[in-house]
Amino acid sequence: MSKYRKQLPQCDGGLFLTDGGLETTLIFHNGLDLPHFAAFDLMRTQKGRVTLRRYYLPYIESARQNGFGFILDSPTWRANPEWGTKLGYTRDALAAVNRDSIELMQELRDEFETPAAAMVVSGAIGPRGDGYEPGNIMTLDEAEAYHREQIEVFSDTGADMVCAFTLTNVNEAIGITRAAQAVSIPVAISFTLETDGLLPTGQTLSGAIEACDAATANGPAYYMINCAHPTHIENALAAEGDWRVRLTGLRANASRRSHAELNEAPDLDAGDPVELGNQYRDLMRRFPNLSIVGGCCGTDSRHVGFISTACRTAKMAA
């Protein structure tokens, strides 16, 4: 059974940490081959499962050291129908790996959660496309039907919620939200931004959040930004409006490179972990609703360690 599905503790104002760039860490630091950037494929073997478990441990320790809660996002960003088919998964096998991934997150929570630091189990969802290009944008009904299969699997597990990362367009966000609403599981929506602070479709972040809320009766529990450097989101955060209170999470890239540059780069640009932590601190001072922090592409436990310390300092100062 889920533990926090009826009341997500990260919505109560405390600081929550997430992990960093799962796929880039596994590829560039662990030397693993991840076809189609699919970390969930490691769940096929016991060795892969152990690798994933070890990956989360330093992030959990950073949260515990700083008195943060922690969100255990499952390694299932690619575990949706089209990507699963590319990797040779049947529908039943894909459902099984989604369930197994949630079980791994539950095992980590059972071992490391404390009364002072809640740990939320979240089923991670990714876009139908590659996360950098909008591609052929689905209709609302198509997006809801496409993502409902994975979301239904999560709803039948002990997952407390689902979170959709690296979304490039509002139609997909609305479809995912409606699918989650249909099976009564909380959902968070995380958009990605280009270097100009706009979604890959050219829409503003404020416009995307307002449109999703309007179409779903404020369905998402909250919104996030991921897979963009803090310098890329400055323009997006400058807009005024009630949408600002709905944005509570950030999982930034280590690199200032654009999505196109990251796609073509043969190396890992890890940026400057200390600088990144300071940029989070400055954003939190300007944007007090920011309470869920972690990393995305190029970040590892070093970056998230600096982020957690810097954000704790900013929160205490406030």
N, C-alpha and C positions, 0 to 999 in steps of 0.2 A: 504493500500500500504506500501511497505518497504520504509525505510528512507535512508539507507546507502548501499543498495545492489550494487550500481554502484561504490562506493568508500568507503571502510571500513576505518574508522578513525584510528583504531588501527594499520594500516599499515603505518601511517605517522610519527611514531617515538615517540609518546607520551606514557605515562604510563597508562595502563588500569588494573583495578582490576576485579577479578571474585569472586564468592562466595567460600565456602569451601566444606566440606564433607556433602553434602545434606542428603544422606541416613543414614550415621552414626549419624548425629545430630538428625534426626527425631527419630531414633530407641533408641539411648542411652541417649539423653538429653530430648526428648519429650515423651519418653515411648510409641512410636507408633509401631504397628506391620506392617511391610512392606513385604508382601509375595513376594518372589523372588527379594527382594531389589528394588521393583518397586515404586518409589515415585509418578509416574504419576497417580497411582491408587487413590491417594487422591483427584484428580480432579473430582471423582464421586459425591462428596457432597460439599455443600456450606461450611461446617465446615472444610473439608479438603482443600478447596481452600483458606480459610482464614488462615489456618495454613501455607500453602506454601507462601502466600503473606508476612506473618509476618517473615518467615524465611529469606527472602531476605533483609529486611529493615536495619539491622545493617551493612551488607556488603555495601549497597548503601551509608550509612552514612559515613563509613570509606573512601570510594572513594571521597565523597564530601569534607570531612575534609582535605584530602591530595591533593586535586586538580587533582585526577585521573579521567579518563574516566571509564566506567563500562560496562562489557559484561554480559548481562542477558541471561544465559544459561537456557533453559527451562528444566523442570523436566521430560524429556522424554527419558532418557538414556536407559530405558528398553522397550520403546514403539515401538518395532518392532515386526514383525509377530509371531515368535515362542514364545517369552515371553508373548505377548498379548494373544495368544491362551492358554497358561498355566494359565492365570488369567481369562479366560472365555470371552475375548473380541472377538466380531465379527470383520470382516474387517472394516465395516462401523463405529463401535463403536471406534475402534482403531484410525481411521482417525479423528474422531470427537474429541477425547481426545488430539491428537496432535495439532489440530487447536485451541482448547480451551486453551491449555498450552501457545501457542504463544500469544493469546489474553491477557492472564494474564500478560505476559512479557511486552506487549505493554501498558497495563494499568499502570504498574509501571513506564515505561519510560515517559508516558504522565504526570505523577504526579511529578516525581523527576528529570528529565533531565534539565540541565541548559545550557546556551550558552557556558559556560566554561568547561563543563564536559559532553561529548557525552555519550549516552547509546545505545549500540548495542544489538539488539534482535537476539539471536542465537538459532536455533533448535538443541538441543543436541541429538546425535545419539550414541548408544552403539554397542558393538560387537554382533554377532549372538550367540556366546558362552558366558561363564561366566566372561570373562575379565581377568582371571588369567591363564587359560590353553588354548593353541591354539586349542585343539580338532581336529576335522576333518576340515582341511583347505580347503576352497572353491576354485574353479577355479576363474579366473578373471571374467568370464562371470556370474558365479553363484553369486559371491559377488555383482556385479553390479545389477543383477536382484533382488536379495534379498533385498537390501537396497533402491532400487529406489522407492518402494512404499511409504515409509516414507518420503523420500526426495521430492518426487513429492507433497505430502501434504504440506510440509513446503514451497515449491516454490509457492504455490497458496495462501499463507498467507502473512502477513506483516513481516515475518522473513527477516532479512538482510543477513543471512548466515546460514550455518549449520556447526557444529563441531562434529567430531567423536572422542569419548574418549575411552581410555583403550584398544586400538587396540593391538593385540598380534602378528600380522603377516602382511606382506606387501601386500599379495594378497587382503586382505579385504580392506586395505587402497586404493589400486588402484581401486578396484571395486566401492568403495564409491565415490572416486574422479570422476570417469567416470560418475557415475549416476548423480552427482551434475552438471558436465559439460553439460550433456545432457539436463538438464532443466534450465541451465543458472543461477545457484545460487552459490555464493562463498562458498568454503569449507575449513576448517582447519582440519588437521589430528594430533591427539595426540596419541602417542605410550606409552605403559607401559613397564617398565624395571624390570628385576629381580635384586637381590642384587649384581650381578656381572656386572651390567650395560648393559646387553644384553637383547634383546627381549625374551619372553618366547620360541620362536622358536630357540634361539641360535644365531640369526642374530644380527649384530651390528646396532646401531642406525644410524650411518652414512651410512651404506649400505642400510638400509631400506629407508631412505630419498632419497638417490641417485636413488634407483630403482623406487620408486614411481614417482619422478620427471621425470625420463627417460621415463616411460611408459605413462605419462599423459601430456607431454610437460610443465612441471612445473605447473601442474594444481592447487595444493593447494595454497591458499593465504599465508599460513605459516604453520609451524609445532610446536607441543608442546610435552611435556612429562607430564604424570599424573600418579597418583597411584604408586609413588616410592618416597622413602625418599631421600633428597639431597645427603646423603652419598652413596646411591646406584648408582648415576649417574656420579660419578667422572670419572670412566673409560670411559664412553661413551663420555664425553665432552673433553677428552684428544686427540681424533683423530683430525688430521688436514684436511683441505679441504674446498671447497666452500659450502658444505652442512651446515656449521656453521651459515652462514648468513640467512639460511632458518628457523632456530630454534629460535623462539621468545617468547615462552610461557612455563610456568612451573606451574603445580598444584600438589604440593608434598603431600605425606602422613605425618601425624604427627609422626607416629611410624617408628622405624628402623626395625620392624619385616618383614620377607619375606611374600610373598603372601600366601604361604602354612600356615605359622603361623597365619596370620590374618584370614584366612578362618576357622581355628580351634579354635580361641580364643573366649571364652565366654564373655570377658570383652572388654572395649574400652581402648586402649593405646593412650592417648592424647599427649604423649611426653612432650616436654618443649616448649611452645609457643615463649618465648623470644629467646631461642637457634635457633628455626626454622627461626625466623625473621632474626637473624644474619647470618644464613647460606644462606638465600636468598640474603642478602646484599653482602656477599662475592662472591656469584655466579654472581651477576650483575656487580661487579667490574671486574671480570675476563671475563665475557661474556656480553659485552655491548649491544648486540642485544636483550637481554632479556628485554621485555617491557610489557608482559602480565603475571600477577602473581595472584595467588590465592591458594586455598587449595584443598585437596582431602580427602581420608578416615582419620577419626579421628580429622580433623581440624574443628574448628568452628570460630565464629566471633572474638574470642580473638586472635587466631593464625593469621587470615588474617589482623587484626588490627596491630599486630606487624610487619607482613610482609610488609604491605603498608607503615608504618612509616620508616622501615629500608630501603626499596627500594627507597623511596623518598629521604632519606639522601644520599644514594649511587649515585643517579642520579644527585643530586645537586652538590655533590663533583666532579663528572665527568665533 
